[in-house]
């Protein structure tokens, strides 16, 4: 880095400290420390150290909630998708998005970019390169002194006495540990309320070594000279097709179930303060019709992503081509679609994910107690949708709710900031909704912490004896 850039970054970091000091009110610590049989209890345990986990921690620190623990199953600096399976060159989100900065201009990606690369550079880019976004998040984490326990996976959440949650962890080399928390936040990404989906006819008919989901590690260099099939029509399908082509694949065939790709992106319409802030305040029937419409029309791949593949002559897109059957013979995959049978050397599956809390190891113990939309709302017959019915029915502040009232009160201490909250709160663990979703989430966490200790706070008030007035006579 040039000396001038070093100087600019130093100046920005000094400005961050100044801005934080200007907004540091009230400063008094207010959450009492808890222990369980001599063991430490976290006020908040965040599962997931990506952009949501980092931004949430910064928000909590500003509320003087500092007893926060963050774990992530990935190695350091590999949290979130940006250095793993996010294979787009740039973010989909407009570059002027805000959210991780928690409303402080000096913590914004624009301020960071201009300090590191220059004001002119910011003016010249249309969207933020994916790896630069990952760098920004690391800077944000370090600037706020956030520590993440990497290579640590939560595999079970167990309610225990005193309203606490025991979180069972698996660390590297299968070391097991149990920690305790008053509140747990799932910041586990877009698949955090379910799992990535692979069609049964692929799972049953094709050996595992010959296909991969787009969320998997894919050694694209090994696909050089091979015939590749991609199933799916979303952005990740085109991203992965492009990666294969750019690494020298002999050919890539992309199979799209729809007869035509959508050309309008409704998610751009959603980017308004009214929708993102107040969707969670709508009646259930209105939430349902909005989300039903959105999943039915879907969104197109971004223009630049489409152009990445369109420039290759050895790329073919088959529209109106749902996979009817599949098989494997002589180390070759075959796929049957309405227009015929095709053979390939490797298959990439871009069929998205399924929301179902029973599929999450950390929630398996609890899932029978968690209310889903199918338990709470019955749409008109023409609006029925099995996928939406499986979404968890969330509180207004991202807590799971009870299927049977009074049977699982501990669920109010488990928050899910994942795509599973999309139907209830229009928050999908993406960048666009961070500003609005985190405000609700932090409100819910701090409310639970304060209300749970109301007697402690009343006793603290009665014991308060900091005198402001001295009754000294000025008479001579």
N, C-alpha and C positions, 0 to 999 in steps of 0.2 A: 504494500500500500504506500502511496506517496505521502511525503511529509505533510502536505497541505490537507490531505484527507484525514490523516491522523489528528491534525489540529482541529479539524471540523468535528470529528467524532468526539474528541475530548470536550469541545465546547458544548456539543449536544448533551453529553452525559452530565455536564455541570448544570445545564438548563433543566434536565429531568429532575435532578436533586432539588433545584430551586422550586420548580413547579410543585413537586410533591410536598415540599415544606410549606408552600402557600396554601395547600389544600388539606393540611394535616390537622383537621378539627372534626370531632373531638378526639383527643389523643389518649384519654384514660382507658386503660385495660378494664374490661367489664365482664369477661367470661371466667367464672371460677374454675380452678384446676380440678380435674377429677382423676381418681385412681381406682383400680379394681384389684383388690387383694395385693396392693403394693405395686401393681403394674400400671404403666402409663396408659392413659386413655386420650386419644386424639379427639378434638372437638369436631373436626371434619377430616375424613379420609377420602381422598380423590383417587379413583381408579382411572388412570389415563393421564399421561403427561404431555398431550399434544396441545394444540392451540386453545381448546376449550379449558383444559386443566390449568394451563398457565394463566389465561385471562381470568378465570374464576379465582385463582389464588391471589392475583393482584387485587381484585375487587375485595376479597375477604380481608386482606392485609389493610386496605384503606378503611375498613370497618372495625379495625382493631381486633380481628379474629386471626390470631397468629399461630395457634396450636393446630396447624394443618399439616397433614402428611400426604404426599403424592407418590404413587407407585405407577410404574409402567412396565409392561412385559418386554419391551424392546430394549436394545442396547442404547447407550447414551447417544444423543443427537439423531436417533432413528425413530423418535416418538412421532406418531401420526403417519399419514400416508406420503408425505412430501418427498422423502428420500427412498421410498419403497415402491408401492404400486401406483402412485400418481404419475402416470407416464406422459402427461401433457406437458408441452413446453412452457405454457403460461397458465396462470389461474383463469378460471372461467369468470370470476367476479371482476367487476370494473375496478380499476386501480385506486380509485378514490374511496374505496370501502373503508369503514372504520369498525372497531369492535374490540380487538385485543388490546388497544391503547387505553381502555377504560375511560375515555373522554378527555385524556390529557394530550394536547397537541404534540408535545415533545416526545411522547411515546408512540406516535403514529408511524406507520410505514413510510409515509411521505417524508417526515422529518428525518427518519433513519436513512432513507435512500439518498436524499439530498446531501446529507452530511458525508455519506460514504462515497457516492458516485457523482455528486454535483447536481445543481439545480437544472441545468440544461438537459442532463441525462433523464431526469424525471419527466421533463416536458416531452422528450422524444419517444418514450415507451408508451405503448397502447395498453398493455396489460403487464402485470408483474410476473417475471419468470418464476417458475415453481421452486427452483432451488434457491433463488434469492429470498422467497418467502420463508423457506426453511431457515435460512441464515438470520432473517429478521426475528423469527420466533426464538432462536437461541440467544440473540442479543437481548430480547425482551426478558427472557428468563434470567439471564445473568445480571441485567441491570436492576432487577428487583430482588436479587438474592434468593432465588427460588431453587430449592434442592429437590431433585427427583430421584427416587430409588428405582434404578433401572434393573432389567432382567428379573422383575418381580411380578408374578401373576396372581391375581385373586381367583381362587377356584371354588370358594364357598362363602356365603354370608349367612351367619347363624345368629338369630336373636337369643340373647342371654338375659339374666336378671338385671334389675335396675334400669331397664330401658336401653341397655347397651347392645351393640352389635359386635360379635366376634367375626373377624374377617380372616379366613384361612388362606395363607399365602404359600406359593411355591417359588422358590428362588432358583438361581442357576445351580446346576448339579443336584437338582431335586432336594434341596434343603427346604424343610417345611418350617413355617412359623405362623403363630396366631397372634394377631394384634387386635386391640379393642378401640372402638370409636363410638361417639355419640350420634354422628350422622355420617352417611356414606353417599358419595356422589359418583355415579357412573358417567364418566366422560370418555366413553370407549368407542366413540366414532359412529360412523354411519351404520355399521352393522351391530352396534352395541345393544340392541334389543332383539337380536335374532342371530342369523348367520347368512353368509354368502350362499347362494343357491346354485346347485348344479342339477339339471334335469335327470330324472331317474333313468331314462333311456341312455344317458351318457354314463352314469355311475354303474349301471348293471352290464353294459355291453362293451365298454372300452377300458383297457388296462390303464391304471392310474398314471403310469409313466408316459402315456401318450396324449394326455390332455392336462390343462391347467385352467384355473379360474383367473380372471384378471387381477384378483387381489392376492394371488400367489406370487412367490418369486419365480420368475420365468427367465432362464438363461438364453436370451435372444440370440446370442452369438452362435449357439448350437443349432439354431434354426436356419442358418445360412444354407442356401441351395435346396431347401425343403418346401414341399407344398403344404401350405397352412390354411386351415379353415378357422373362421371366427363366427360365433353365433351371438347375435345381439345387434341392437340398433342405437344404443346410447353412446355417449361420449367415450366411455372406456373401451367400447368395442372398436371404435375408429382409432383411438390412441394406440391400442395394442396391435391393430392391423398395421398402423404406420411404423411402430417399432420393429415389427417383423420385416417389413419391406425395407426399412432403412438399414437393417442388419443383413440384408442380402438374401431374403427368402426368394425361392424360385417363383412362387406365386402366392397370392392371398385371395381367398374367396370369402366374402362376408355374407352371411345369410340373415335376412331381415324378415320377420313374421309379417309385418304390415305391408300393404301394397304400395304405400308411399311414405316417405319420411316426413315427419312434421317439419314445418319451416318457421313456425312462430314459437318463441320460447316464453311460456306463461310465467316462468320464474322471474323474468325481468319485470313483469307487471307486479309481482309480489313485493318488489323492493320499494316499499313506501312505509313511512312511519305509521300511518294509519293501520295498515294490514299487519305488519310485523309486531307492533306494540299491542294491538287490541284484538287480534284474532282470538286469543285465549279468552276474551270476554263475551264472545258470541254464544248464542244458544246452540245446543248440540246439533239440531237439524241444519243450522247454517254451516257449522264446521264440516258436517258430513258432505253437504252438497258441494262446498268449495273443493274439498280434497278428492271427492269422487270425480269431479270434472278434471282436476289436475292430473290424476293418474290415468284417466282415460285418454286425454289428448297427448300426454307425455311432453318431452322437450327434445329438440333436435340436437345433434352434435354441433359444437361451435364451428363457425365458418372456417377458421384457420385449421381446425382439426380435420374437417372434411377435405380441405385442400391438400393436407399432408398426404392423404392416400390417393386423391384424384389424379395427382401428377404421375403416378406410376402406371405404366401400361399393363403390368402384370397383376393389377388389382381388379377384381370383379365383384360387384355388389349384386346379389340376387334378392329382389324384392318379392313379397308374396310367397316366401319360401320357409314356412315353418318346418321344423325337423320332424318327420313322420316316423323315422326309424333310424337305427344306427347299428354298426357292427365292426368287427375287427378280424382281419384275416391276412396272414403272411406279412405281419408287421405294418399293415396298412389299415387306416380308419376308413370306413365308408359311411356316408350320410345319405339318407333317402329324403328327398323333398318333392313337392308336387311336379316339378319339371324334370325329375330324373334322379339318378344315383351318381354321387361324386366320391372320389377317393383322395385321401390326404395322408401326409406323414405325421401331422400333429394338429391338435385342436385347441383353440383358446375359447373358453366359455365366458361370455359377458352377459349373463342373464340376471345380474343384480343380486338382491338379497331378500330374505323373508323375515318379517317381524313376527317373532314368537318367543316370549321370554323363557319358555320351557327349553329352548335350544341353547340358552346361556348357562354354562356350568355354575357361575357364581349365583345364579338366580333359581337353580333347579329346586332347591329346598323350599323356596317361597312361592313358586309360580302358581300353585293351586289356590293361593290366597289373594293373588293379584287380580283386580278387576280389569276386564278388557271391554272394549266398546260393545262387543256383542252382548255383554251382561247389562249394559246401561241404556242402550239406544236401539230401537227397532225401526229401521227406515221403511218407507213404502216399498212394496215388492219390486218395483222397477228400479229402485235405488239400492237394492241389496248388493253387498260385495263382501265375499269371504275374507279377502286380504285385509280390508279395513276393519272388519269385525275382530280381528286378532290383535289389533293395536291396543296397548295398555291404555286404560282410561286414567289420565293423569290429573292431579290437582292443578290449581292455577299457578303453582310454584314448583312444578316438575316432580312432585312426590307420587309414588305409586299409591293407589287407593285400594281399600279393602273390597273383596268380592262380597263378603258377608260382614256387615257392620259390627264392630266390636271384637271380631275374631282375630284380627292381625294388626293391632295398634302400632306395632313397630314399623309398619310400612311407611308411616309419615316421616321416618328418619332415613329413608332410602330415596334418593333423588336420581332421576334418569335424564341426563342431558345428552340424548342420543336421537337418532331418527325415529325411535319409538314414540317420541313426543310430538311428532309432526301433526297428527290428526287432532290432538288436544290443544296444541299451542303454536303450531306453525314453526317449530324450531327443529331443524334437521341436522344439527351438529355442524352446519356449514358456517362460512365466514359471514354471510350477509346478515344473519339474524343474531349474531353474537351480542351486539349492542343492546338489543331488546330482550333477548332470552336471559342473558346474565343478570339483568336488573331484577327480573322475576325470581330467578334462582337464588340470588344473594338475599333478597327479601325473605324468601322462605326459610333459608338456613338460619339467618340471624333471628328470625321470629321464633323458630323452634328452640334455639339456644337461650334466648331471653325468657320466654314463657315457661320453659322447663325449670328455671331457677328463680321463680317469682318470690319465693320465701327468702332466699338468699339476698336478693336485691332489696327487699323490704327491710331485712335486718341490717343490711349495709347502709340504707338510708337512715335508720334510727341511730346507728353508731357513728354517723358522719358528724364530725365536730371540728371542721376547719373554719375558724372564725375569720370573718371579713370586716367586722366592725369592732373597733376598740372604743369603749365608753370612757374616754379620758376627758375630764373637764378642762376647758380652755380658760376658765376664770382664774384670775390672779388673786 
